[in-house]
């Protein structure tokens, strides 16, 4: 199992750049940012691209109902993002999520030669991702549910007569009391979103039960190890107490691969 590291796209640029450099130095396979409405994830990812040479670069994910394929293509080109390292994640809420993702991926493929990642929660989107995507990004789930979701993805790939895509999982990781408090707050925000409320109900867990809330650095590696065999790559989504460079570098060090 490989490891990636992820930051909120609105993190201060100096923290983002320092974290990308450190992630590459420590042997992480990938570096990710999200795409919140207030911040352009592609622009944030371009900063990481300029600081690194080896890391795969993921955006997880751009919602197709608010940003269309044409704008995404332009954003990739404006940021001079390296297509050979790019993991371009997209997703969509209901209604019409399946057709929007299917059509969006098709249009993006006609303009960009890179790998396309689909965000998937439920069985139908997992099957579609298996059918059309290069990778699938799970979010806010347990290792046990990741295995079930992986079966849905593989079923979609088999029906399409293709190899299954790579499986990624965003796993939020917090270190220390203040960060763990912020993890609870973020989980509550997601639980208020109908699609995620249904997702948590389907699993029968609270949001924080899908995350790693560590009180010491030593607690992180065994928690990450629980994901072995569930996905191909765990993407550790940083939650810190005060958003400092020191906290992010400490979290990177505690989470380093191997």
Residue pairs with C-beta under 8 A, 6 or more apart in sequence:
1 227
1 228
1 229
1 231
1 232
1 233
1 234
2 29
2 30
2 232
2 233
2 234
2 257
3 28
3 29
3 224
3 233
3 234
3 235
3 236
3 255
3 256
3 257
4 28
4 29
4 30
4 31
4 32
4 56
4 58
4 168
4 233
4 234
4 235
4 236
5 19
5 23
5 28
5 30
5 31
5 32
5 235
5 236
5 238
5 252
5 255
6 31
6 32
6 33
6 34
6 58
6 60
6 170
6 235
6 236
6 237
6 238
7 15
7 16
7 19
7 32
7 33
7 237
7 238
7 248
8 33
8 34
8 36
8 39
8 238
9 33
9 34
9 35
9 36
9 39
9 40
9 41
9 44
9 45
10 36
10 38
10 39
10 44
11 19
11 33
11 44
11 243
11 248
12 243
13 47
14 245
15 243
15 244
15 245
15 248
16 33
16 44
16 47
16 48
17 47
17 48
17 50
17 51
18 245
18 248
18 249
19 31
19 238
19 245
19 248
19 249
19 252
20 31
20 47
20 48
20 51
20 52
20 55
21 51
21 52
22 248
22 249
22 252
22 253
23 31
23 52
23 55
23 252
24 31
24 51
24 52
24 53
24 54
24 55
26 252
26 253
26 256
26 257
27 256
27 257
27 258
28 55
28 252
28 256
28 257
29 55
29 56
29 233
29 257
30 55
30 56
30 57
30 58
30 87
30 233
30 235
31 48
31 52
31 55
31 56
31 57
31 58
32 45
32 57
32 58
32 59
32 60
32 87
32 170
32 235
32 237
33 41
33 44
33 45
33 48
33 58
33 59
33 60
34 41
34 59
34 60
34 61
35 41
35 42
35 59
35 60
35 61
35 62
35 63
35 67
35 89
37 66
40 75
41 59
41 62
42 59
42 62
42 72
42 75
42 76
42 78
42 79
42 81
43 75
43 78
43 79
45 57
45 58
45 59
45 79
45 81
46 78
46 79
46 80
46 81
48 55
48 57
49 57
49 79
49 80
49 81
49 82
49 85
55 85
56 85
56 86
56 87
57 81
57 82
57 85
57 86
57 87
58 86
58 87
58 88
58 89
58 117
58 137
58 168
58 235
59 87
59 88
59 89
60 87
60 89
60 117
60 119
60 137
60 139
60 168
60 170
60 235
61 89
61 90
61 91
61 117
61 118
61 119
61 137
62 72
62 88
62 89
62 90
62 91
63 90
63 91
63 92
63 93
64 90
64 91
64 92
64 100
64 101
64 104
65 92
65 93
65 100
68 104
69 104
69 107
69 108
69 111
70 107
72 88
72 90
72 108
73 108
73 111
73 112
76 83
76 86
76 88
76 112
76 114
83 112
83 113
83 114
84 114
86 114
86 115
87 114
87 115
87 117
87 135
87 168
88 108
88 112
88 114
88 115
88 116
88 117
89 116
89 117
89 118
89 119
89 135
89 137
90 101
90 104
90 105
90 108
90 116
90 117
90 118
90 119
91 97
91 101
91 118
91 119
91 120
91 137
92 100
92 101
92 104
93 195
94 195
97 125
98 124
98 125
98 128
101 118
101 125
101 128
101 132
102 128
102 132
105 116
105 118
105 132
105 133
106 132
108 116
109 116
115 134
115 135
116 132
116 133
116 134
116 135
117 133
117 134
117 135
117 136
117 137
117 168
118 125
118 128
118 129
118 132
118 133
118 135
118 136
118 137
119 125
119 136
119 137
119 139
120 126
120 128
120 129
120 136
120 137
120 138
120 149
120 153
121 138
121 139
121 195
121 196
121 199
122 198
122 199
122 202
123 149
123 152
126 136
126 149
126 152
126 153
126 156
127 152
127 153
127 155
127 156
127 159
128 156
129 136
129 153
129 156
129 165
130 136
130 152
130 153
130 154
130 155
130 156
130 157
130 158
130 159
130 160
130 164
130 165
131 156
131 157
131 159
131 160
131 162
132 160
133 165
134 165
134 166
135 165
135 166
135 167
135 168
136 149
136 153
136 165
136 166
136 167
136 168
137 168
137 169
137 170
137 235
138 146
138 149
138 167
138 168
138 169
138 170
138 231
139 169
139 170
140 170
140 172
140 187
140 190
140 196
140 199
140 200
140 207
140 210
140 211
141 149
141 169
141 199
141 203
141 210
142 203
142 205
142 209
142 210
143 226
143 227
143 230
144 230
145 202
145 203
146 167
146 169
146 227
146 230
146 231
147 229
147 230
150 164
150 167
150 230
150 231
153 164
153 165
153 167
154 164
157 163
157 164
157 165
158 164
166 232
166 233
167 230
167 231
167 232
167 233
168 231
168 232
168 233
168 234
168 235
169 227
169 230
169 231
169 233
169 234
169 235
170 235
170 237
171 210
171 211
171 212
171 224
171 227
171 234
171 235
171 236
171 237
172 183
172 186
172 210
172 211
172 212
172 236
172 237
172 239
173 211
173 212
173 214
173 220
173 223
173 224
173 236
173 237
173 238
173 239
173 251
173 255
174 180
174 182
174 183
174 211
174 212
174 213
174 214
174 239
174 240
175 214
175 215
175 216
175 217
175 220
175 240
175 247
175 250
175 251
175 254
176 214
176 215
176 241
177 215
177 241
178 240
178 241
178 242
179 239
179 240
179 241
179 247
180 213
180 214
180 215
180 239
181 241
182 239
182 240
182 241
183 208
183 211
183 213
183 239
184 208
186 207
186 239
187 206
187 207
187 208
187 211
188 207
190 196
190 207
191 197
191 200
191 206
191 207
196 207
200 206
200 207
203 210
211 239
212 219
212 220
212 223
212 224
212 236
214 220
214 223
214 254
217 250
217 253
217 254
218 254
220 254
220 255
221 254
221 255
224 234
224 236
224 255
227 234
236 251
236 255
238 248
238 251
238 252
240 247
240 248
240 251
241 247
